[in-house]
Amino acid sequence: MRSLYGKFLLYTAAIMTFSALTAFLAVNTYYHQNLKGSNDEKNMRIAKQMADYIKEMEPPDLRVFLEMEAGTGYKLLLAGADGKTERFGQAFRLENLAPEKVEKVLAGDDYHGMREFPTETFVTGFFSDETANTVGVPFTYEGRDYALFLRPDIKLLFTEVHSLLGGMVIVMAITSLLAMLIVAKRLIRPITQLTLATRRVGNEEFSPILNIDQKDEIGQLAESFQRMTERLSENDRIRKRFISDVSHDFQSPLLNIRGYAELLADESLPAGERAGYAKVIQSETDRLSSLTKQLLLLTSLDQMMSPLKPVQYSVSEQLKETVRKYRWLLEEKQISLSMDVEEAELTGDPSFLEKVWENILSNALKYTDKYGTVDVSLAAGEEKVVVTISDSGIGIAPENMERIFHRFYREDDSRTQAAEGTGLGLSIVQQVVELHGGTIDVTSEKGNGTTFTVTLPKL
């Protein structure tokens, strides 16, 4: 039985059976431990009342009297001194009263068979219809000694109750099983839907919409599955676009290298043109090298193959050193740079955070025209460090702000004027900042510059 539906029903039946058995054992144990003695005393009192009545009143016909008493709900066994026995009422299920017990009662002793009945796990105690499970008292009638053994006639006393209880148990069992069938079907249906949806997702069909409107754990699972499917769909779209973009970004410089290499093969080419073509090939080679390094870095960040190695270091000195690296470009474009850097330390990976400052600062210088301005500031708080890099460059259009961190995204030709641009820098910046538990915000106005604000926790 492999289906969850079948297993659910099997477990339900097993639990019901186990519960019934446990209830029987518990009630039986309770009877033997707590009720057996009091039940023996109660029936012994009734038996003695009968014996006293017979002794004092001497009814004209003992057997008629005993038949009448048996009709009130008792099973009676009358034993005479001559060894003969008579039964009144319904017959006992088992005749197992030892002769020596009868002899003791005839000799004047009481018999406490209910109290002395064996205490065992599967001995039903109160319901054991045996002559050994009786109480016995002696009496004298017309000068002859008798032993009277008594126990309640459970069937006579509780026939209606038994029928009602038995019918109730049967109806409860049938109703429970039918209810379990319905409930199991209802519980299994969304799981079946999830199974089918999982198979479709396995075939890269990312558009199943689950019609599961439940607030329980299955509903939460369906909601999580739906979110996962949406993310897988988005990741699949990004993956395909990523492959397309990578192919394009590799193809373009490779075609340039191939074209200029064919031109260089012309031996009649003037030296000046040859040098220019060689410079283009070198530039495209550098671009491919940069693209490869950044792709490897992104893969490392995505898969955490090269996890961060945080140490406490001076971020202010790192930022100043990054600015010094680009001093040549500042002088070449005659860009005015202002710095307001407070002394600050934080715990992070210096090699990764260095790429953050390099990417943001290089973009600021790249997209700022001659005689423009770049402002770099660092504000240190008790718990965080805020680095702001602003430029007076070409800016970013409002409709493109949300996409600037996408891989390979370039706004337009004006923002790809540098040959070494790959469209991966800001994606790397965002991932590194988020891995450090920080945030990055961008404000920009087309034609009026851009401001990047990076907030990092100190610890």
Secondary structure, 3 states (H helix, E strand, C coil): CCCHHHHHHHHHHHHHHHHHHHHHHHHHHHHHHHHHHHHHHHHHHHHHHHHHHHHHHCCCCHHHHHHHHHHCCEEEEEEECCCCEEEECCCCCECCCCHHHHHHHHCCCCEECCCCCCCCCCCCHHHCCECCCCEEEEEEECCEEEEEEEEECHHHHCHHHHHHHHHHHHHHHHHHHHHHHHHHHHHHHHHHHHHHHHHHHHCCCCCCCCCCCCCCHHHHHHHHHHHHHHHHHHHHHHHHHHHHHHHHHHHHHHHHHHHHHHHHCCCCCCHHHHHHHHHHHHHHHHHHHHHHHHHHHHHHHHHCCCCCCCEEEEHHHHHHHHHHHCHHHHHHHCCEEEEEECCCEEEECHHHHHHHHHHHHHHHHHCCCCCCEEEEEEEECCCEEEEEEEECCCCCCHHHHHHCCCCCCCCCHHHHCCCCCCCCHHHHHHHHHHHCCCEEEEEECCCCCEEEEEEEECC
